[in-house]
Amino acid sequence: MSEQQSPAAPDATARTAPRHWEADVLLRDGRTAHLRPIRGEDADLLVEFYARVSDESKYYRFFTPMPQLSARDVTRFTQVDHHERVAFVLTVAERMIAVGRYDVVSDGEAEVAFLVEDRHQGRGIAQLLLEHLAQAGRERGLTRFSAEVLPDNQRMVQVFRDAGYHMVSGYEDGVIRLEFGIDPTQTAIGVMEQREHRAESASIEAFFAARSVAVIGASRRSDTIGQTLVRNLVTGDFTGRVYAVNPGAKAVSGMPAYQSVTDIEDPVDVAIVAVPADKVEEVVLDCAGKGVHGLVVISSGFAETGDEGRQRQRRLVGLARSYGLRLIGPNCLGIINTSPEHSLNASLSTVMPPRGRAGFFCQSGALGTAILEKVNNRGLGLSTFVSAGNRADVSGNDLLQYWQDDDSTEVVLLYLESIGNPRKFSRIARRVSRRKPVIAVRSGRSSQGVPMGHAVRTIAAPGQAVDAMFRQAGIIQVDTLEEMFDVAQLLAHQPLPAGGRVAVVGNSDALALLAKDAAAGVNLQVTRSLSLGAEATAEDFEDALDEAIDDPEVDSVVALYVPPLNVSGEDVANVLAAVGEQSDKPLVSSFLGAEGVPELLRVPDVAGSTAGRGSVPSYPAVESAVRSLACVVGYVEWLRGADDSDDDQDAQTVPAGTGTGQDDEIDPSTAKRLVNQVLIDSPEGRELTRDELRTLLGAYGVELSRSARVDDLEGALEAGARMGWDVVLKATAERLRQRPDQAHVRRGINSPNEMREAWHSLTALLSDPEDAGFVVQETAPPGVPIAISSTEDPLFGPVISFGISGPLTELLGDKSYRIPPLSNRDAAAMVREVKGAPILFGYRGSEPADVDEIERLLRRVAGLQNDLPQLRAVDLPLVLVGTDGARVLNAVAHVAPVVDPRSDWFVRRLSTMPGDTLQD
């Protein structure tokens, strides 16, 4: 079973619905709805809903004419036990639009059924209800669903068949009977992710493709936010209609002003809101009544101001979603789409960036203005831009979903001040990175802090774990905005390199030397260096560049040009531009110390962008050019490795134990039963005993060495005899086991007399033998000591680490991290990333360790932690790895009830602020 099959509480007979069963969800058309368990007080809502459903839909549901629900029916449908009878309703504007339920019919099996209001059919509602019902069923111990459908109801038959589960169907008494297991197979998860992608992409496209925009809070005064928004829309040549809403004016900027958005005769796609914070909720209700798709809330005064503002922001998001609206902001700069079909500047920025190939997401409004100015100065160009402010609803995940399929966006730029749902972010970013590069700057990397107004849970994992998550996803992570633009201008205009072999061509030996040093520092290999001399002509540059590009030992070229006195360099620029346009290898330059894509190095773009493909980026410092090239080479290596890992047995999105290609050594059900029994006996959780640890790890193919805690000599003698001798006696107290001289260990004990001698010598050596924590353990073959640990982070979910065991590793922080589930490639990279890795590969003539076994252990521990969120931590502090195999000498694990669900469950849900019913 999967991680989500664990009960929400140890008491499986609980009759209250878990709080995480309630969720805001996104429908197929990009609009929102609220999903929750049905309540006893929903009787009136159910009756009203049923009255709006057509007779045909009622017949399909109940197989008989049933025009009305009796009082008994209403009671039966609304009074459920949330265990054997579970029902979810979907609401919009506090009106019920659908209901789905399951009723247990036998051990492990339930019958499922749906009813969707006719005018809301075709929006993917039944699929959403099925996902959430299956999730609830897994948590309640169910393994199968069944359904009976009339043959004419092909739409519902298709809902089940499209779910991705393996169907078994039959036909009896004029009814089609469908049966399917509800384990989240790789196919089912893939179907869910595709639907999630389409819905989230559609919700963002509606903002960028708006044909009509209402500015609510438009003002006649030139120094106001509302006036700026109207002016930017108009002067930015927006191709749609602009409406000014101001109840205190008759006209704004020569346009008629409306008292309310509901007074506008024509449809309104997007509303830009710039009214005081305490008036925004009224605007939401007006926009919902008008049928507006989404809101861009420029107004401040929300979570960035403190507790009162956070409460106001919660109400705002809840209200918007309950009426089907998506929201960008609040406290944001706005959105921009440079496409000539739209030319939308719905932001406070007076700078409309040039059209380009990069999509940019940031959170800070103030920083967004600086970003747009920098983009404009560099000539980089953007396709679309979003400043999400407090990121209360729309987040970077939504933009990634949109940019994945947006043909006008070839490079994705992210400035992240916080990450609300890192597991989902990693999953989506990995998929996007396979199609187009993603470059990210993450602020607060050292402090792990987030700005006021950003609703995220605390990060307990170290910064290295977050960096590892970015690497796993193929994200090019850089330290500063300047570096982001450096890399972006290369990716936006030049082809990807095949590898890390570089040619340096230039007329300055000093700059060439700097380039070589910089290349060595970032693991690039300079395979060719062509020095042309200070008086080199444009023809000299052309011949040298052609020679370098034609060299099969060269993957990319760095061109350096410092002009002689009174020379413009235009001829050389023309050569660089011509070569850059024709070359299938990337060409970067340090041309006249220019930054960005200088006019002289630009290639015209038929699509209308500032600079076309083949334009040559320039860097004022040659080190920046080389560093950018190294970032792109790293991305290419990730792409190559991502392709190689497609067939890994450890699929990226499927935990071990779900029956999707995992090997036979893994028995997740045994581990799950053990953990659940521990929580039934100890509801607050506790540390597992040695025997429990042996069972838990054994279920995942990890054998724990036999050992016994002993308090006296008699116990040590008994333990040694029970293990057949050849044992070790050691003290395990923290202060002792870190001693480098290993004085707390006596090895090779083969008889009672040897045990007595070892006991007396150790107790005489130690100052407090009663606190030493003596253990008798089987002797392990010699090997390299390693440590593997995993933990359940409140933000990231499972995190796993690896390092060479010992105090030096702890002191230097020499550990590698990953976010499970792990691919074979992930595990291999973890082993090789630590600075102590050479010890495992025959350092100074030593015997190489069994690295394959280390990687297997990493994958198994990662799978265990990924499958069981009740495991707060699993620690293997001492594993001896020999030339053939490894011995796990010690292990510790702690079990605790799941209070908050992980941020990325096998159901679609929108994120919420901490403290709400749901979590990000």
N, C-alpha and C positions, 0 to 999 in steps of 0.2 A: 504494500500500500504506500501511498505517497504521504508527504508531510501534511497535506490538508485532510488526511483521513483521521487525524488524531482528534479526540474529543475536546471541545472547548473547555470542559471542566472534568475532573476525575469522576464525578458522579454521572454515569451514563443514563440514569433515570430522570435527570433534571427535566422539568416541564416548562422552563422558561427559554425563550429564544435567545441565543447568544447575540451580543450587541453587534458583532461584526457581520451578522446576516443582513443588516441594513446598509444600503449603499446608494449613492448617486451613480447613475449609469448613463452611457451615451448610446443613443439609438443609431440605426444605420444612416439616417439622414443628417447626423451631426448635432441633433438636438438632444437635450438632456431630459431625464425623468428620474423619479425616486422609487427605488425598490425596497420593500420591507416585508417582514412577516405580517400576516394578517392578524387583526386584533378583534377582540370581542365587540368593541365599540364600533366596528366597521359595518355594522348591519345596514345602516341607512345608505352608506356609500355603495355597498354591494347591490342593494335593491335599485338604486339610481343607475348604477352601471349596467345592471342586467336589463333594465328597461330600454337602454340605448342600443343593445345588441340585437342584430337582425334575427328573424325566426330561423333562417338557414343556419347561421352560426350556432344558435342554441341547439338545433337538431343535430348538427355535427358533434356537438359536445356531449349531449345526453342520449342520442340515438332515438329520441322520441319528441313529439311536440311538447314543449314546456314553456308556454308564454310567460309564466310568472313563477317566482320562487315562493313556496309556502313559508310560513313562519318557522316550521320545523327545518326546512331546507336551509334557511338563512342561519339558524342557530348551528346546524351541523357544519356548514361551510366556514363560519367565522370562529367557532370554538374548536381549536385544535390543541394538541398537546406538545407540538414542536419536537416531537420525537418519532412516533409512529405515524402521526398525521401532521404534515408540514404544508403550509400554504404561503405563497408570496403574492403580494399585489404590487402593481406598478401604477404610480400616480403622476399626474401632471396638473398643476394648478389646483392641487388638493382634490382632484377628481380621479377616481379609479378608472383606468383604461384597460387593465388586463389583470388576470389572476391565473396562477399556476399552482399545482399542488401535487403531492404524492401521498399515497396511503400504503402502508406496509401490508402486503398480502401473504408473505411467508418469510421464513428466516432469511435475512439478507436481501430480500426482493421487495420492491414497491411498485405500485401502478401509478403512472404519471399522466396528468391531463392539463389542458390549457383552455382558456377562453379569452379572446382578444376582441376589444371593441372594433367594429368593422372599419371605421374610418382611420384606425391606427394600424390596420393590418398591412403587411408589406414593409414595416419599419424594423424588422429583425427582433421583435419583442419576444416571440415564442422561443427563439434561440437563446436569448438572454435569460429568460426564466428557466429554461432547461439547464443552462450552465450553473445557475445558482442553486437550483434544486439538486442537481447532481453533487455539487459541493457539499450542501447540507447533508445529503444522503451518505456521502463518504464519511463525514464527521460523525454521523450516527451509526456507522458500522454497516451500511448497505453496500452491496457489491453489484446489484443488477436493478435495472428499471424495465418495466414492461408497459405497453400502451395498446389500447384497442382503438382502431380508426376505421371509419366507414370508407369503402373503396372510392366514393366520390370525393372525399376530402383529401385530394392529392397534395394540396398545399401543406397540410399537417404531416402527411407521409414524408414529404420532402424535408420538412424541418428535422425530423428524426434522422433521415438518411444523410443529410448534410452535416450532422453534428460531429462526424469523424469517428464515432464509435462503430464497433463491429456489430452489424445487425443480423438477427435471425428472425425471419418472418414466416407467418403461416396464415391460412385462410380457413375460417370456420364460422358457420352460421351467418354468412354474409358480412363478416367483420374481419378486417386484417389485424392480426396480432403481431406486434413487434416486441422483441426482447433484445437487450444489449447490456453488456457490462459497462459500468460507469468509471472504471479506472481511467485516469487521464493519460491515454495513450499519446504517443508522439503525433499521430494524425489528428487526434481531437485537440491537442494543444495548438497544433499548427492552424487548424480551422479557427480556433478562438483568436489567435494572434492576427490572422488575416482580417477577421471581422473588426477587431479592435483597431487595426491599422486603417481600414477603410473609413470607419466612423470618425476617428480622431482627425484623419486627414480631411474629411469632408467638412468637419466643424471649423477647421482653420481656413480652408479654401473659401468658405462663405465670407470670411473677413476680407481676404485679399481680393476677392472677385466682386466686391460690393458694387452695385450699380446705383445705389442711393444711400446717402449718409446724412443723418440728422445730428447737428451740433446742439446739444441740450445744455443751455447755459451760455449761448452765444451773446455777445455784448457789443454795444455800440462804441465803448471806450477802447481806444487803440492800445492801451497798456494792459489789457486784461487777457487771461488765458482763453476765454471764449472767443474773443476777437481774433487772437492769434490762430486758433484752430480753423476758423472760417477762412481767414486770409490764406493760410497755407494750403488748404484744399483748393481754393480758387486759383491762386498763383501757381500752384503745382500742376495746373491743367488737368484736374480730375475729369475723367471722361463721363462720369455719372452725374446725378443730380445732388445738389447740396441744399439742405433745409436748415434754416436757423430757427431754434426754439427759444423764445424768451417771453415769458408772460407779461413782462413790463415794457415791451417795445412793439412797435408796429413794423419796424424795418431794421435790418442789420446789414451793413455794408451793401446797401442798395437792394437787398433781397427782402421779401416779405417775411416777417417774423410770426411764428405760430405760438399760440398760448400753450399748447401741449403737443407732444408727438402724435397723439391720437387725432389731432385736428388736421394733420397732413392728409390730403386726399389720396395720394399715390402710395404704393408700398415703400417701406423703409427697411433696408437690409441691415445696416449697422448704425448704432447710436454712439456718438462720442459724448461722454458725460463730463461736464465741468461745472458742477454745482456744489454747494457746501455739503460736507459729508453727511450731515443729518437729513439732507433732502434726497440723497441718492436712492433710498429704498422706494420713495414715491415714484421716482423716475423708472425704476425697475417695473413697477406695476403698470405704469403707462405704456412702457415698451412691450411688455407682455401682451397687453390688450391690443396693441397695434400689430403684433406679429413679427416684431423685430427679431432677427436671428441672434445677434450678439451685441455686447456692450464693451466699449473701451472706456474704462473709468480713469480719467485723468485726476480726478479729485483726490486730495490727500486727507489725512485725519482718520486713518484706519489703524491697522496693527502696528504701524511704525511709531505711533504715539503712546503706546502702553496698553494696559489691561482694558480700559474702556474702549479704545480703538479696536483691540482684538475682538471684543464681543460684537462691535458694530460690523467688523469684517465678516465674522461668522454668519451673522444674520443676513448680510448682503449676499454672500455666496449661496447660502441655503435658499434664500428667496429667489435668486436668479435661476438656480438649477431647478427648483420646484416648478417654475413656469417654463422650463425648456430652453433657457437662454445660457449661452456661454459668455464668459467674462474675462477680459484682459485687464489686468491691474488688480486693485486700485493703485493710486500713487504712481502712475506710469507715464512715460513720455509719449507713447502711442505706437502706431504702425505705419509702414511705408511699403508700397509696391511700385517699383520703377517701370514695370511693363508698360509700353505705350498704349496697350489696350485699356489700361486702368489709370496709370499715373496718379496713384493715390498717396497723398501725404496727409494722413490723419494723425498728425503728431504736432508737438510743440516746436519741433526743429524747423528753423527757417531755411536750413540747408536741405535741399532735395538731392540726395546722392546720385551720381551718374549711374546709369544702368550698367550692370555687371553680372558676374556669374556666381557671386557669393551670397548666401543667405546668412543673416546675422541675428542672433538672439542674445539679449542681455537683460538684466533686471533693473539696475539703477537708472533712473531717469537722467540724473545729472551726468553720469558717465556716458549715457547714450548720446547726448549732445556732442561730447568730445569725440566719441567714436565716429560719428557722422562727419564731423569736420576733418578728422584724420583720414578717413576713407576718401573724402573729396580731394584733399591735398595730395594724396598718393596716386590718384587716378585709378584706384582699384575697382570701384564700381560694385554695386550690390543689386541683387535681384529683389530681395524682400528684407524687411527689417522689423523687429518687434522688441519693444522695451516693455517687459511684463510687470515692472514695479514690484509690488508685494507678492506677485505670483500666486494669488489666492485661488485661481482656477486654472486658466491656461498656463502651461509650463513649457519648459524646453522639450519634454517628451512629446508633447503635441506638435511642436514645430518640426521635430525630427520626423514624425510620421508624415507630415505634409511634404517636407523637403525630399523625402526618399523618392517620391515619384514626380517631383516638379522638374520638368525638363529644363527650365530656365536657371535652375540652381545646380551648379556643379561642385561647389565647395561649401561646407557648412561651418560657420564660425559661432562659437558659444563662449560667452563670458558668464561664468557661473559663480554666484555668490552663495548659493546653497543648492542642495539636491534633495528633493522631497521624497523621491521613490527610486533609490539607486539601483535596485535589482531590475526594475522595469527600464530605467535609463540604460543600463548596461546591455540588456537584451535588445532594445531598439537600436542603440548606437552601433552594436555589432552588426546588425543587419544593414544599417545605412552605410557603415564603413566599407562593406563589401562592394558597394555601388559607387560611392563618392567619398572623398576624404572629409573627416570631421576634425576640426582644430579647436582646442578648448584652453581657456585660461580659467583656473579655479582660484578664487581669492580665499584667504583664510587657511591656506594649506598648513601653515605652521601652528596657528592657534586653534584650528578646527572651529572657529567661531563663525557666526552668521549675523548679518545686519538686522537691526530692528525691523519688524514687520514680516520677516520670513518665517513661515510656520513649518518647522521641521523638528524632528526629535533629535535628541542628543546623540552625537557620534561617539561611541566608546572605542571603536577600533582606531588603531594608530593611523597617522597620515599615509604610511606606506601601503596600508590595505586599500585606501582610496585610490592611490596611484596605481596599484596593481589592477584594480577594477577597470581603470581607464585603459591600461595596456591590454587587458583581456578583450576589451571592446574594440580595439584597433584605433582608439582616439589618439591623435597627435596632441599631447599635452605640452604646453609651453608655459613659461613663467610670467611673461608680460604681454601687454597688448601690442607693443612694438614687435615682439617676436611673432605674435599671431599674424600680424599684417605681413611681416617678412615671408613667412611660410605661405600665407594665402596668395600673395602675388605670384609666387612661383607655381603653385598648383593651379591657379586660375588661368595661367597663360602658357605654361610649358608642359610637355608630355612627362609622364613618369619615367624615371630612370630604371634600367634593368638591374642595376646593382650599385655597389659603392666605389667603383673605379673612376677616378677623376683626372681630367686633363686641365692644366692651368696654362692659359694663353694670355700674354700681356706685354706691355712695353715698360714695365717697372720691375726690376729684380727684387727691390725691397718689398713690394706688395706680393710678389710671387712667393717670397719666403714666408710672409705672414700667412698666405693661403695654405702653404704646405704644413706649417705648424698647426694651424687651425684644423686642417683635415686630420692630422695625426691625433689631435685631441678629441675628435668625435668619431674615431674609427673608420674614417674614409681613407682610401689608398690612392695617392697621387701616382698614377702609372705613366704620365707624360707631362712634361713641362717644356713649353716653347717660349723662350725669351726673345722678343723681337727687337729690343733696343729702343731707346728714347725717341729716335727719329722714324719709327715704323710708320708706314703709310697705310691707307685703307686697303690697298691691294695686298700688303704684307699680312694684315689681319685676316683678310678673306682667305688667303692661301693657308694660313696656319689653322684657322678655324675649320676649314674643310678637311685638312689633314687630321686634325684631332677627332672630328666627328666620324670620319671614315675608319678610324682605328678600331678594330674589334676588341681591343683591350681597354677601351674607354666607354664609360656609361653616361657620363655627363661632362660638361665643360664650364669652367669658370673663366670669364674674359675680364681682364683688368686693363683699364685705359686711363692714363694720366697724360693730358695733352701738353705738348711743348708750349712755350709762351706764344701768345697771340694766335692761337689755333683754336677754332670753335669745336672741332671734333665731329662736325656734321657728316663728313664723308665716312668716318669710322662708324658712326651711329647708323648710317644707312646700311652698311655692311652687316652690322650686328642684327638689325631688324630683318634683313633679307635672309640671313643664315638662320635666325631664330624661327622664322616662318616656315622654312623648308625642312628643318632638322627634325628627325624622329627621336633625338636625344635632347634632354633639357639643357638650355643655355642660360646661365645667370651671369651678371656682370657687376663690376664696380666701375661705373662710368661717370667720370667727372665728379665723383662724390655725390651723385644724385640719389634721392630716395624715392622709391615707388616705381612707377612705370613712366619714365620721361616721355614727353611728346615725340622726341626724336627716335625712340626705340619702340614706338607703338605700330602695330599692324592694324589697318582698317578692318572693322568688323561689319559684315553685311547685316548682322542682326541688330545693329545699332548700339552695341556696348561701347564703352569708352575706349577700350583696347581689345583687339581681337586675339584669338588664339595665335601663338607664335610671337607675341610681343615679349620683349626681353626685360625682365625686372632688374632694377639696379639697387645697389646697397651702398650707403656711404662708407661702411666699414667692410672690408673683405671677410672678416671673421663672421659677420652676420650672414653673408652670402653662403659661406661654407656651412654654417650651423643650420641654416634653412634647408640646404641640400641634404644634410644628414638626417633631419627630421623626415623628409620625404622618402629617403632611402629606408628608414626604419618602418615607415608605413608600407612600403612595397614589400619588405620582408614579412610584415604581419599579414599582408594579403596573400602572399605565397604560402605561409604557414596555415592561414585560415582555410585555404583551398585544400591543403594536405590533411587537415583535421576533419573534413566533412564526413569521413567514414569512421571516425572514432567510435568505439563501442560506448563511450560515455557521452551521449548526446548532450548538446549544450542546454537544452530546455527541459530535459526529462530527467528527474531524479532516479537514482538507482532504486530497483525494487518495484518499478511499475510494470514489469513485464514487457519492456521494450528493448530487448536485445542485451540485457545484463546477463552476466554469467551465472552458472548454477550455484556457485559458492555463496551467493548473497541470499539471505532469508529475512527480508524486512519484517515479515509478520511476526516472527519470534521476537525481534528487538522491540517491536511496537507493543506486543503483549506484555513484555517485561516492564517497559516504561510505564504503561498504563496501570499495571498492578502496583508498581511502586507509588504512583500518585493516588491510587485508591487507598492504600495503606497509610501514606503520608501526604495528605493533601497540600501541605506547604512545600513539599519537595525535600530532597536530602541527597547526600552523597551516596553513590552505589557501593555495595560491598565488593570484596574481591571476587566472590563467586558470581555475583550479578554482572560484574565487569567482564568476566570470562565469557558468560553467555551472550552479553550484548555485543562484544567485539567478535566473538565467534560467529554470530549471525551474519557478519560482513566479511568473513574469511580472514580475520585477524586473530592469531593465537596468542594468548597471554601466558607468559611463563609461569609455572607453578611457584608459589611462595607462601609463606605463613608468618604472621606477626607473632613473636614470642616475647614473653615477659620474664622468663627465668630459664635456667639451664635445663631443667627437666623438659620444658616445652621445646627448647632447641633440639634436645636429643630425640624427642618424639617426632618432630618435624623432619629431621635428617633421616631417621629410619623410614618414615613413611614415603619419602621421596627416593629412597634407594641409595642414599649418600651421593657423593660427588656434588656437594652443595657449597653455598657461600653463606657466611654469616656477616651481616653488615648492619651498621647503624644508619637510620634514615632521617634523623633530625636534620633540619635545614642547615644548622650551623656546622654540621659534620660532613654532610654529603658534598659540600662544595670545596672541601679540602683537596688541593691538587696532589698531595702526597698519598691519597687513598688510604690513610692510616685507619679509617673506620671500617675497612673491609678485610675479611679473612677468606681466602679462596681455597679450593681443592680439599675440602674436608670430606674424608672418606670413612670415618669410624667414630664411635662414641668418644674414644680417648682424644682424637684430634679435635672433636667438638668441644670437649671440656677445656682443652688447652687454648683453643681459640676464644672461648667465652671468658676465661679468666684473664687472658692477655688484653682483650678489648675492654673489659670492665675496669681493669687496673689502669688502662691508658686514659679512659674518659673521666672527666671530673664529675659529671652527673649521669652515671649509667642508667639510672631509673627513667631518665627522660630521653634516652638515646633512640628509642623506637627500633629495637632490634627485629630483623627479618631474616628468616632462613629461606634461601632461594636456590633453584636449580642452577648449576654452573652453565654459563653460556659460552659458546666459542668466542675467541677474540674477534674484535671488530671495531669499527669506527662508531662512537656514540652519536646518535642523532636525536632530535626532539621534534615531535609533531603535535600541534595543538589546534583545537578548533573551539569556536565560541559562537554564541548567538548574540549578535550585536542588535541593539534596539532600532537602529536605522537600517543597517545593511542585511540583517538576517545572518546567515551563517558566514563565518570567516575562518579560513584555515591558514596556519603558518608553519614554516619549516626552518630548521637551523641545526648546526652542529651543536650537540649537547655540551653544556659546561658554562662556567661563570664568565668566560671571555665573550661568548656569544651574547649573554645577557647584558654585559657591560657595554659592548660595542653596538648592540642592536642589530647584529648580523643575521637578520631573518628575511625570508621571502613570504609574501602573502598572496592569496587568491580568494576569489568569491566563488564558492561551489554553485553548481556542479562543475567538475573539472574535466577537461578533455585530456587525452594522452599528452598533447602538446603543452597544456598548462602545467601538468605534473612535471614534465621534463624540464620546463623552464624554471620552475620553482627550485629544483635541485641545483641547477647551474647558476642561479642568480646570486646565491650567497657568496661572500668573499672567501669563506672556508671551503668552497666546493673542490678545489684541487686535492684536498685530503681524500676525497672519495674516488679520485681518478688516478691513483698511483703517484702521488706527490713524492718526489725524491726517492723513487724506486720502491715505494711501499706497494703492497698488494692492492689492486683496485677493488673497491667495494661493489656489492651487487646493487647497482643503481636501478636496475629494472624492478627489484623488490621494493626499493624505497618509493619509486613512482607508484607501484601497486598499492602500497600502504597509504600513500597520500590520497589516491583516488578513493580507497575504501573509507578512510576516516572522513573525507569530504562528503561522500555519499551518505554515511551515517548521520552526520550533522545536518545535511540538507534534507534528509527524509524525516528527521525527528526534531521539530522545533522545541520539544519539551526538554531537550538536552541543552542546559545552559552552557556547558563546557565539557570538552573531552580533551584530556591531556595525556600524551605518551611522552613523559619527560626523559625516558632512557630507553632507547632502542639500539642494540648492538648490531651493526650491519657487517657481516663477514663477506668473504669472496663468493659465497654461495648461500644466500638466504639471510634472514635477519631474525633476531629474537627480541620480542617486546618484554622488557624486564619489569616495567612499572607502568601503571595507568591509573588515572583518576577521572571520574565523571560525576557531574552533578545534574540532577533532574529537578525541574520546577514546572508548575503549571503554566500554560500559555495564557498570558494576560492580554497581550495585543497580538493580532494576526500579523503575519509577515506582510511586507509592502507589495509583494507580487504573488498573489494567489492565482489559482487556476480558474478564476472568474474575472470578468471585466468589471471594473469599478473605477470611479473617479476619486482622486485623492481628496483628503480633507485636512483641516488644521488639527494639530494635536489638541486633545481635550474634547473633540467632537465624538460622535458615536463611532466613527470609523477613523482609521489612521491612513497616513499617506501611503 
